[in-house]
Amino acid sequence: MTQFDLYMANLPYHEDSHILRGPHPVVVVSNDVANAHSPLITVVPLTSQLRRFDLPTHILLCGQGLRRDSMAMCEQMMPLDSSRCIFQIGHIDRFDDQAALIHGIEAHLGLA
């Protein structure tokens, strides 16, 4: 499991939350050293509901293993036990997409 891998993952249920749950595609954003040595990874959930392009934390991703154009929602970044990853669906190879994800995470954390 490496940074920018795309997985179908079983996201945990949070009662009374707008956070996505159940089987969803996610992108791994934690670094490769952490991914190799910890059962927890950090992921950003994706959705095929394409809206709110005006938010700097919403990043459009196309192709690269995804069946549909998808929106990475960096404001919903979360730790996830790697055992919740069901299967790999692809990898984000394009530098521009990787940079956009990093920028979305920085914007969410107030680092941009």
C-alpha positions in Angstrom: 0.0 0.0 0.0 1.6 3.2 -1.1 0.7 6.9 -1.2 -1.8 7.9 -3.9 -3.1 4.3 -4.2 -6.8 4.1 -4.9 -8.8 1.6 -2.9 -12.4 0.5 -2.4 -12.7 0.7 1.4 -15.4 0.0 4.0 -15.6 3.4 5.8 -16.8 3.3 9.4 -20.2 4.5 10.4 -20.4 7.7 12.4 -23.9 8.4 13.8 -25.4 11.8 12.9 -22.5 12.6 10.6 -22.3 13.8 7.0 -19.1 11.9 6.6 -19.3 9.2 3.9 -19.6 5.6 5.2 -19.8 2.1 3.8 -18.0 1.0 0.7 -16.4 4.0 -1.0 -13.3 4.7 -3.1 -10.5 6.4 -1.2 -7.1 7.7 -2.0 -4.2 6.9 0.4 -2.5 10.2 1.4 -0.2 9.0 4.2 3.4 8.6 3.4 5.0 5.3 2.4 7.1 4.9 5.6 4.0 5.3 7.8 2.0 3.0 5.5 4.7 0.2 5.8 4.9 0.4 9.6 1.5 1.1 10.9 -1.9 -0.6 10.6 -3.4 2.9 10.3 -3.3 4.8 7.0 -4.7 8.2 6.2 -7.2 8.4 3.4 -9.3 10.9 1.6 -12.8 9.6 0.6 -14.0 10.1 -3.0 -17.6 10.6 -4.3 -19.0 10.6 -7.8 -21.4 13.4 -6.8 -19.6 16.2 -8.6 -20.5 19.5 -7.0 -19.0 22.4 -5.0 -16.0 22.9 -7.4 -15.6 26.3 -5.6 -14.2 24.6 -2.5 -10.4 24.4 -2.4 -10.7 21.0 -0.6 -12.7 19.4 -3.4 -10.4 17.9 -6.1 -11.6 16.4 -9.3 -10.0 13.1 -10.3 -10.6 11.2 -13.6 -9.4 7.8 -14.8 -6.5 6.1 -13.2 -8.6 3.2 -12.2 -11.8 5.1 -11.3 -14.9 4.0 -13.2 -16.4 7.4 -12.9 -15.1 10.9 -12.5 -14.8 11.5 -8.8 -14.3 14.3 -6.3 -11.7 13.9 -3.5 -13.1 15.6 -0.4 -10.0 16.6 1.5 -12.0 18.1 4.4 -13.1 14.5 5.2 -9.5 13.1 5.5 -9.5 10.4 8.1 -7.4 7.7 9.7 -8.4 4.2 8.6 -7.4 0.7 9.6 -5.8 -0.7 6.5 -7.8 -3.9 7.0 -10.9 -1.9 5.9 -9.4 -1.6 2.4 -11.3 -4.2 0.3 -9.3 -4.1 -3.0 -7.1 -1.7 -4.9 -8.7 0.0 -7.9 -5.8 2.1 -9.2 -3.1 4.6 -8.5 -2.9 8.3 -9.1 0.2 8.6 -11.4 -0.4 12.1 -12.7 1.8 14.7 -11.0 -0.9 17.4 -11.4 -3.5 15.3 -9.6 -1.0 14.5 -6.8 -0.2 18.2 -6.4 -3.9 19.1 -6.4 -4.6 16.6 -3.6 -1.7 17.9 -1.5 -2.9 21.5 -2.1 -6.5 20.4 -1.0 -5.1 18.8 2.2 -3.0 21.9 2.9 -6.1 24.1 2.4 -8.1 22.0 4.8 -5.3 22.2 7.5 -4.7 25.9 6.9 -1.2 25.4 5.6 -1.8 26.8 2.1 
